Amino acid sequence: MESSENAGFRSGLRPPQVRAPVSSPTAATSYLQEITDSQHNARSQQPTGIPQKRAHKGSISYPDQKRKTLVERAGEPIKSGIPSVAAGLPRASTNVKGASIASLSANSSTATSRYAQTSNFAKSVGPGARPPVTGRAPTSMGFAQSTTTRPRGLTRPRPATAMANRELEDEPLQTNQNKGWDVDGRLSEFETQFKVIKETVEGTMGDRKILEEAIELAKNRASDLEREKQRLTDQNAQLQNQLDLQRQENNSLQQEKQMMALQIETEQRRQKYELEDRQREHKLEVDQIRRDFESELDRLKREHQAAAEARERQYQAELAEERTQKSRELQDLRSKLGAEQQDLNSELLKKEREVQEMRSQVEALKSDLDREQTIKEMLQQQIAEMTATNVTLEERMRGLRAKIDFLESDSKQQADSYALMEARLQEALRVAEEARQKLIKEETERRVLFNKYQELKGNIRVMCRVRPILDPSEGEEAKIAFPDTKTSSQIDVTGPEEKSSLGVVSRKVIPFEFDRVFNPSVQNEEVFGEISQLVQSALDGYNVCIFCYGQTGSGKTYTMSSPDGMIPRATHMIYDTITKLQEKSWTYTMEGSFVEVYNEELHDLLTPSREADPRKKLEIRHDDVRKQTTVVNCKTVALDSPEKVEAMLKQAQSNRSVAATKANERSSRSHSVFILKLVGENSATNERCEGTLNLVDLAGSERLKHSQAEGDRMKETQNINKSLACLGDVIEALGRGSAHVPYRNSKLTHLLQYSLGGNSKTLMFVMVSPLEAHLKETITSLRFATKVHNTHIGTAKSTKKLRSATPESGR
Ligand SMILES: Nc1ncnc2c1ncn2[C@@H]1O[C@H](COP(=O)(O)OP(=O)(O)OP(=O)(O)O)[C@@H](O)[C@H]1O
């Protein structure tokens, strides 16, 4: 549009009018559809289908010419190709695609006049001659020129009328005289042309109507769009208003924010000043308080010093008084002690006499026992002889029976002889039965005598064992002597170096006496020989407890649990005895359990810790009637073969190893208790006995101050020391015959309650290291053992009793 306008102004001519080309009727619809697009686009572009009149440089515009009358046009020379004019005119439908609404309306309003102005027909039939048009656009209108037979370059100005034309073209008219003046022909031609033109005009009128309708539609559309535009403009204005409002609001908020920031800053400044004031005040206050405090402190110090001096003076006076009083008391005590010592010496002499008496009693009992044993052997011999006689008699009887059968005679002699034989046989059987009964009785008596003998030996016995040096690298050997070679009951230990008040260094020999002392060369077999009598007591229905006490590495585990230690040997002995006792009508059941006391807690050594149910804690239950102890939730194994004992020991050992850490062997830090329950029944005498054998491997007895333990290790050591001290207390209380024995003070003594009291036999092994480095611990252990050895525990009682009376019980 812009370019075409500029072109128009440059030429100084009227802006060219857009001319809508005539298109087919179907194009009208698409025209309407594209109006909207075209409103904008068409302004800057020339629609392709619209031929545009452009003002070319040098071209001439002619004023519109007045339409000629038919008479005027009749004078013009006939132009061939008129029908083609009709073909070139706009048809019924008009293609206005791409035209702007403004140009369309302009075109539509001038359409008719333009046709009138520029139709070829008008040009061809118009009176005035037109100057030749060179470079004219090859529009549909242009073909009018081709209607002449003349060449293009020879065109001349046309005459204003047909007549003038004729004069101008005189020469050619003369050559075609016959043709040019045929008026009728030409009239009829004109009429034909007129008809054609009329038709064309009518068609054009139709087209015009259609175009007007289209224009109307376009106008409506334009007004719609105009309204839409108006609405959008309104909306836009509204939005603009809103935006303005928002902006205003934003501005006010910004202002508010600035105000707030200002206020905050002011407030902060105010608070800062206030804080500084407060700090100043506070500092002043603190200074004041400090000054007050210092003066108060000085005053108090002075007062305190005065009071302390007064107190010191008073205490010194009191102390002097106390000292004189105490020295008086000490004198009294010394005299009292002298008297008591005398009493004790006399008591000791009395006790020694008692011991002598006891020893003679023991001797007597020993001879009784020997006598009984000889009787027993005699009886056993008799039984053997009787059994042999019995066998012979039975053989003879069978022979006689055979004879009887053979002879089949009823003779009196034979009958008498048979009766005699029968009587003899009966007599032999009776004697044999009597001998068996006597033997059973003897066994019961033997038990009573044996246990009496045990009781006389003391219900708590202490034995000492010194282990050999395993390797020379272990260190220097302590000076330990075994002077009593006859009874093997003494051990002399040379104590550490001592400095007298005169500066003389000496070493004391400390003698200790026990029931038996085993030197390093003694093997487990011999040791077991000494304790086998206690195992027998357990089979006889007593509660027996065998301890191993001593410092770590002194040989406790070796003595108790090594493959040939006390536990396997005891169980083997029990199996052998049980088998032998079967012929004396005794049947035994044996059950074993293995527990550990660690940090005052009980653990089952036969259940791996990963399988143990943490909710089921081991609990100690005592049966006061049966004098028996059971550990609830603890695994108990029926030991019906020696292999089972071995398997049980192995399992206990492996479970104990799991609990051990690399640094600390668990066996040194816990007490292990092997509990063997023995229940025997005699079908002949209806006797029943229930005994328990406890084999205890105590934790290392080293003192806390020597072990220099810390943390968990310290806790362990404290627990060990506590339980060992409790064991000593219990034994002491039992020895004193105290009404209250503090069994419950430790787990170990609580567990062993019925194996440490009146109804029990106790053996303590005190294990000693042969090394000089362990001398102090050795002496401590031996002193503890001596204390236990000096304790006398009340007479043990067997749990043996008769079962409820049965008809045979009188036997
Ligand atoms: N009579 C002995 N004959 C030979 N070797 C022995 C004897 N007594 C102990 N031993 C050995 O001495 C070492 C320490 O013994 P043991 O482990 O029995 O000591 P412990 O007192 O049980 O120590 P812990 O308190 O750590 O369990 C072991 O190697 C053991 O084999």
The ligand as an SDF file (V2000), in Angstrom:
LIG
                    3D

 31 33  0  0  0  0  0  0  0  0999 V2000
   49.7030  -80.0800   87.7910 N   0  0  0  0  0  0  0  0  0  0  0  0
   49.9890  -79.6090   86.5690 C   0  0  0  0  0  0  0  0  0  0  0  0
   50.7650  -80.3030   85.7460 N   0  0  0  0  0  0  0  0  0  0  0  0
   51.0730  -79.8550   84.5110 C   0  0  0  0  0  0  0  0  0  0  0  0
   50.6250  -78.6810   83.9940 N   0  0  0  0  0  0  0  0  0  0  0  0
   49.8390  -77.9310   84.7690 C   0  0  0  0  0  0  0  0  0  0  0  0
   49.4650  -78.3460   86.0830 C   0  0  0  0  0  0  0  0  0  0  0  0
   48.6840  -77.4110   86.6090 N   0  0  0  0  0  0  0  0  0  0  0  0
   48.5360  -76.4590   85.6750 C   0  0  0  0  0  0  0  0  0  0  0  0
   49.2060  -76.7440   84.5540 N   0  0  0  0  0  0  0  0  0  0  0  0
   49.3000  -75.9360   83.3510 C   0  0  0  0  0  0  0  0  0  0  0  0
   49.4270  -74.5850   83.7630 O   0  0  0  0  0  0  0  0  0  0  0  0
   48.7200  -73.7160   82.9090 C   0  0  0  0  0  0  0  0  0  0  0  0
   47.7280  -72.9030   83.7210 C   0  0  0  0  0  0  0  0  0  0  0  0
   46.8380  -73.7510   84.3260 O   0  0  0  0  0  0  0  0  0  0  0  0
   45.2700  -73.5140   84.3770 P   0  0  0  0  0  0  0  0  0  0  0  0
   44.7520  -72.9680   83.1090 O   0  0  0  0  0  0  0  0  0  0  0  0
   44.6230  -74.7490   84.8660 O   0  0  0  0  0  0  0  0  0  0  0  0
   45.2180  -72.3680   85.4390 O   0  0  0  0  0  0  0  0  0  0  0  0
   43.9360  -71.7220   86.1010 P   0  0  0  0  0  0  0  0  0  0  0  0
   44.2150  -71.4880   87.5140 O   0  0  0  0  0  0  0  0  0  0  0  0
   42.7390  -72.5140   85.7690 O   0  0  0  0  0  0  0  0  0  0  0  0
   43.8880  -70.3660   85.3560 O   0  0  0  0  0  0  0  0  0  0  0  0
   42.5920  -69.5090   85.0450 P   0  0  0  0  0  0  0  0  0  0  0  0
   42.1540  -68.8840   86.3270 O   0  0  0  0  0  0  0  0  0  0  0  0
   43.0660  -68.5530   84.0330 O   0  0  0  0  0  0  0  0  0  0  0  0
   41.5760  -70.4530   84.5110 O   0  0  0  0  0  0  0  0  0  0  0  0
   48.0310  -74.5940   81.9020 C   0  0  0  0  0  0  0  0  0  0  0  0
   48.8020  -74.6130   80.7310 O   0  0  0  0  0  0  0  0  0  0  0  0
   48.0290  -75.9560   82.5230 C   0  0  0  0  0  0  0  0  0  0  0  0
   48.0950  -76.9900   81.5430 O   0  0  0  0  0  0  0  0  0  0  0  0
  1  2  1  0
  2  3  1  0
  2  7  2  0
  3  4  2  0
  4  5  1  0
  5  6  2  0
  6  7  1  0
  6 10  1  0
  7  8  1  0
  8  9  2  0
  9 10  1  0
 10 11  1  0
 11 12  1  0
 11 30  1  0
 12 13  1  0
 13 14  1  0
 13 28  1  0
 14 15  1  0
 15 16  1  0
 16 17  2  0
 16 18  1  0
 16 19  1  0
 19 20  1  0
 20 21  2  0
 20 22  1  0
 20 23  1  0
 23 24  1  0
 24 25  2  0
 24 26  1  0
 24 27  1  0
 28 29  1  0
 28 30  1  0
 30 31  1  0
M  END
$$$$
